[in-house]
Amino acid sequence: MITKLFKIKYPIIQAGMVWVSGGKLAAAASNAGALGLIGAGSMKPELLKTHIQKAKSLTTNPFGVNVPLLYHGVEEQLETCLQEGISIFFTSAGSPKKYTKFLKNHGATVVHVTSSPLLAKKCEDAGVDAIVAEGFEAGGHNGREEITTMSLIPQVVDAVSIPVIAAGGIADGRQMMATIALGASGVQIGTRFAVTKESSAHQNFQQAIIDSQFGDTKLMMKNVVPVRLLKNKFFEEVEKLESSCASKEEFIKLLGKGRAKAGMLEGDLDNGELEIGQVSAMIKEQLTCQELVTNLMSEYEKAYRNAAILLSKGG
Amino acid sequence: MITKLFKIKYPIIQAGMVWVSGGKLAAAASNAGALGLIGAGSMKPELLKTHIQKAKSLTTNPFGVNVPLLYHGVEEQLETCLQEGISIFFTSAGSPKKYTKFLKNHGATVVHVTSSPLLAKKCEDAGVDAIVAEGFEAGGHNGREEITTMSLIPQVVDAVSIPVIAAGGIADGRQMMATIALGASGVQIGTRFAVTKESSAHQNFQQAIIDSQFGDTKLMMKNVVPVRLLKNKFFEEVEKLESSCASKEEFIKLLGKGRAKAGMLEGDLDNGELEIGQVSAMIKEQLTCQELVTNLMSEYEKAYRNAAILLSKGG
């Protein structure tokens, strides 16, 4: 049970997201009975420290930090977290072998994010406490195999004996219920938490998600790092490069610096990089974290009752 | 209830698949309590007639025919079906407006396959009795929006008031349960039925599916007609064209004629086109249709009981 592992009320993790999930969102998610995560990927150690302290000032419930392992300065980030008393780490985008033992030696709970059953097994062997298995429909960076949540979760559940947290394609309680049916022990939700009152996603970005329609996101830049983006002017420029088989260097040049910050934190909807999941099309309003968690659990119960119909009548 | 609509025991449809689902498979699926479908896409009218008559000789349960609407000779196929007394039609790959009224006027039940909520609404307006909503992970031809089953089903369910049958990513009872949680009224299963004793998929092809691993399928030929393929020599040739931004004409030339038949019916694993879904990696053995349906329902019940744990304890 991941609720026991993290000492939380509901098996819901608010995903750590660059530029979107600071101390305010993490604390609000944790206060609502979920596990809040600060997304350290976009933070220098000093800023990360500020966000951890902010979260501590806003909640007495457990919260954690998501640390992508592919950037420079990972060790400084981890040290900052440990100094601030963080004991729940979600690591991603790198080898689980490198820091799991180090963090476990400091008494921390460690979860690694993966998009394949093979890597999930490696995470288990490296000693992590749980896995996040993330499908193709998820926002932001994604795996190269393009395996969807529906296909992925049972395969990861069958590959490991530690708890599996499902991610990708989960915006409501029906989808939460679906991943539990697949064998997951809980869910990690990004996109839906990005459109909350406590999210630091810019109001323009939140409105763009609310306005988005079916098919408005796509997995792009597969020859650099695959990332799911919301369609905008920048997206069109990426698409143009893709349809002309541009080189990796041309993509990196177009990407430049600060695109994600400009789009997601500062609200530049034309030139910014807008990372979001397929369920963007399902989000129709901004909620508070408390409203979101309450909705998820009541929708879950309703979906559960509906699913009973096949059992009683044989269809 | 789609069980009432089709007069079947379980809400399971065996997908109509080119070269794989003839009269033998459709009858076996129907005898097992599912709805069997003959895949007419690969059949001339005379052969279709033979398969319908074969199915009639093997079962007294209802079965239907899947007719893709994009080929020449569709009207002849539909006429053949009606003459042979077929009253359940699954149409796909074309406009639902064109033949739904014609078939309904002949007293038939009509279901149309779609991969978007917008088209689902158009199907409902055209008068179909139910929708198949098919996600990105499905085998064979697929939509351009790349929306996964997890994201797609709730959006289609919210868009229409007729029953929605989920397809794509369903190989076991956990996945069946997941799609019911998402709001589907039943499931359409292709890949898993392709690897059965009664399937007409060549033994080589069935073994290749059993041997396949995680990540061994991919959606290809997006600038012609997107189709999910199993990796083989032909796949590599397609991939080479894609990575060089080849023209549509070059793809069509490579594809040539008879690739799918060669691969799926005749077992040419090098030069054949092997259409299959992501769940290919989950299939470890050939079953009979009866074993498959029995497993699906017992796995469904188990998944249902497991999902109760969140309700009783709040996680």
Contacts between the chains, C-beta under 8 A, distances in Angstrom:
chain1	res1	chain2	res2	distance
A	1	B	313	7.8
A	1	B	315	7.2
A	2	B	315	7.9
A	3	B	313	7.7
A	3	B	314	7.7
A	3	B	315	4.0
A	8	B	315	7.3
A	9	B	314	6.1
A	9	B	315	6.2
A	10	B	314	6.7
A	10	B	315	4.7
A	11	B	310	6.4
A	11	B	315	4.4
A	116	B	214	6.0
A	116	B	215	7.1
A	117	B	214	5.7
A	118	B	214	6.5
A	135	B	148	6.7
A	135	B	150	6.9
A	136	B	136	7.0
A	136	B	146	8.0
A	136	B	148	6.1
A	137	B	147	7.5
A	137	B	148	4.4
A	137	B	150	6.1
A	137	B	151	5.0
A	144	B	215	8.0
A	145	B	214	6.7
A	145	B	215	3.7
A	146	B	136	8.0
A	146	B	218	6.7
A	146	B	219	7.3
A	147	B	137	7.6
A	147	B	214	6.9
A	147	B	215	6.7
A	147	B	278	6.0
A	148	B	135	6.7
A	148	B	136	6.1
A	148	B	137	4.4
A	148	B	148	4.0
A	148	B	149	6.6
A	148	B	150	6.5
A	148	B	168	7.9
A	148	B	169	5.9
A	148	B	278	6.6
A	149	B	148	6.6
A	149	B	150	4.7
A	150	B	135	6.9
A	150	B	137	6.1
A	150	B	148	6.5
A	150	B	149	4.7
A	150	B	150	5.2
A	150	B	168	7.2
A	150	B	169	3.5
A	150	B	170	7.5
A	150	B	175	6.0
A	150	B	178	6.4
A	150	B	179	7.8
A	151	B	137	5.0
A	151	B	169	4.8
A	151	B	278	4.2
A	151	B	279	5.7
A	151	B	281	7.6
A	151	B	282	7.5
A	154	B	172	6.6
A	154	B	174	5.4
A	154	B	175	6.6
A	154	B	282	6.7
A	155	B	214	6.2
A	155	B	281	6.6
A	155	B	282	6.2
A	168	B	148	7.9
A	168	B	150	7.2
A	169	B	148	5.8
A	169	B	150	3.5
A	169	B	151	4.8
A	170	B	150	7.5
A	172	B	154	6.6
A	174	B	154	5.3
A	174	B	181	5.8
A	174	B	182	5.1
A	174	B	183	5.9
A	175	B	150	6.0
A	175	B	154	6.6
A	175	B	182	6.6
A	177	B	178	7.9
A	177	B	181	4.0
A	177	B	307	6.4
A	178	B	150	6.4
A	178	B	177	8.0
A	178	B	178	3.8
A	178	B	179	7.1
A	178	B	181	4.3
A	178	B	182	5.1
A	179	B	150	7.8
A	179	B	178	7.1
A	180	B	306	7.5
A	180	B	307	4.8
A	180	B	310	6.2
A	181	B	174	5.7
A	181	B	177	4.0
A	181	B	178	4.3
A	181	B	181	5.5
A	181	B	303	4.6
A	181	B	304	7.4
A	181	B	306	7.6
A	181	B	307	5.3
A	182	B	174	5.1
A	182	B	175	6.6
A	182	B	178	5.1
A	182	B	303	7.7
A	183	B	174	5.9
A	183	B	303	7.7
A	183	B	306	7.5
A	186	B	315	7.5
A	214	B	116	6.0
A	214	B	117	5.7
A	214	B	118	6.5
A	214	B	145	6.7
A	214	B	147	6.9
A	214	B	155	6.2
A	215	B	116	7.0
A	215	B	144	8.0
A	215	B	145	3.7
A	215	B	147	6.7
A	218	B	146	6.7
A	219	B	146	7.3
A	243	B	245	7.2
A	244	B	245	6.6
A	245	B	243	7.2
A	245	B	244	6.6
A	245	B	245	3.8
A	278	B	147	6.0
A	278	B	148	6.6
A	278	B	151	4.2
A	279	B	151	5.7
A	281	B	151	7.7
A	281	B	155	6.6
A	282	B	151	7.5
A	282	B	154	6.7
A	282	B	155	6.2
A	297	B	314	7.9
A	300	B	310	6.7
A	300	B	311	7.8
A	301	B	311	6.1
A	303	B	181	4.7
A	303	B	182	7.8
A	303	B	183	7.7
A	304	B	181	7.4
A	304	B	307	6.1
A	304	B	308	7.2
A	304	B	311	6.2
A	306	B	180	7.5
A	306	B	181	7.6
A	306	B	183	7.4
A	307	B	177	6.4
A	307	B	180	4.8
A	307	B	181	5.3
A	307	B	304	6.1
A	307	B	307	7.6
A	308	B	304	7.2
A	310	B	11	6.5
A	310	B	180	6.2
A	310	B	300	6.8
A	311	B	300	7.8
A	311	B	301	6.2
A	311	B	304	6.2
A	313	B	1	7.8
A	313	B	3	7.6
A	314	B	3	7.8
A	314	B	9	6.1
A	314	B	10	6.7
A	314	B	297	7.9
A	315	B	1	7.2
A	315	B	2	7.9
A	315	B	3	3.9
A	315	B	8	7.3
A	315	B	9	6.1
A	315	B	10	4.7
A	315	B	11	4.5
A	315	B	186	7.6
